[in-house]
Amino acid sequence: MRKCLKIHVTGGVHDNSYCLFVQKHAQGLSIEGSIQGSGDDNVLIYACGASDSLEKFIDLLYKGSPEFKIDDVMAEPLMQERDFRGAFRIISQ
């Protein structure tokens, strides 16, 4: 089953290296969407894909990488599916 999520990640994740980290793993899980900084230490992620891939993706976001300090990950379902044309993009501020 395909679904779409809006995910807020807070912590030391505002730099481009975190966005590249997320993009790499999203593409590896066949997730389409986008990531964009939404404040000093926050990013906003839109992610669409198979339910099992999204669960793995959220687990990865919680786990993160030793170079990033994740404070919190909040995911909520999107009622209306978005079309990302099969890509996961980094949107610069």
Residue, then its C-alpha position, 0 to 999 in steps of 0.5 A: m500500500r502506498k502512502c504519503l507522510k509529512i515528517h519534521v526532524t529536529g536537532g542538529v540536522h540543518d546542514n546540507s550533509y544531513c539532506l544528502f544523507v536523507q536523500k541517499h537513503a530515500q532513493g535506496l528505499s524507492i521513496e519519492g518526496s523532498i527535504q527542506g530546512s524549516g528553521d535553525d535546527n529543523v527539516l521538513i520532509y515529504a515522503c511517499g512510497a510503499s508502507d514498509s519502505l516508509e517504516k524503514f525510512i522513519d526508523l533510519l531517521y530516528k537512528g540517524s548517523p553519529e555525525f547528526k544529533i536528532d532530537d525528535v522525529m514527528a510523522e503525520p499522514l498526508m490526506q492528499e497524495r502528492d506527485f513528486r514525479g518519482a524523485f527525492r529532491i533537496i529544496s534549498q532555502 
